[in-house]
Amino acid sequence: MKPIGQMTCAELAAFIESCLREKGIDVVLTGGACVSIYSDGKYVSMDLDLVNTLFAKKREIREVMQAIGFWEEGRHFTHPDTDLFVEFLAGPLAVGEEPVREVHEISLETGILRIISPTDCVKDRLAAYYHWNDAQCLEQAALVAQTRVIDLEEVERWSKVEGKIDDFSRIKHRLAGRET
């Protein structure tokens, strides 16, 4: 296996997830790292947000992370051989007010990467745009939507549930890859 310092974002996440899974800890990648992966590196995230889906104790996570060379610094874990840092978010795995229904598994040399779907990645980024007016997250959502196949009808349904159907109507063309 390649050294941590030579791992891509996806490879490092798969490696960490596999080490945690061996100890019965289940996590799923979410956030900006998903945008990096689904955009084939057109967007770069420097952190791995892993949702602790089964509510493992912080002590258990810390033990695994230390065993593979990561050290806790505040709420993040860092490793001397990579600029990527890791944060564990409390479950449940959700986008906005709804649970994530689909988790993809990608087999890599370093392990199995469990990651939210491209459609849920778009919804995750739109949640930040809708609720905090984060324009960068809208750009990230559009990048994923234009790079991967997403279920735009599902994004529309979810936007309505979030009370943001008017906002969705204004940006739908960007997610469909048609700038106007």
Buried (B, 14 or more C-beta within 10 A) or exposed (E): EEEBEEBBBBBBBBBBBBBBBEEEBBBBBBBBBBBBBBBEEEBEBEBBBBBBBEEBEEEBBBEBBEEEEBEBEEEBBBBEEBEBBBBBBEBEBBBBEBEBEEBBEBEBEBBEBBBBBBBBBBBBBBBBBBEEEBEEBBBBBBBBBBBBEBBBEBBBBBBEEBEBBEBBEEBBEBBEEEEE
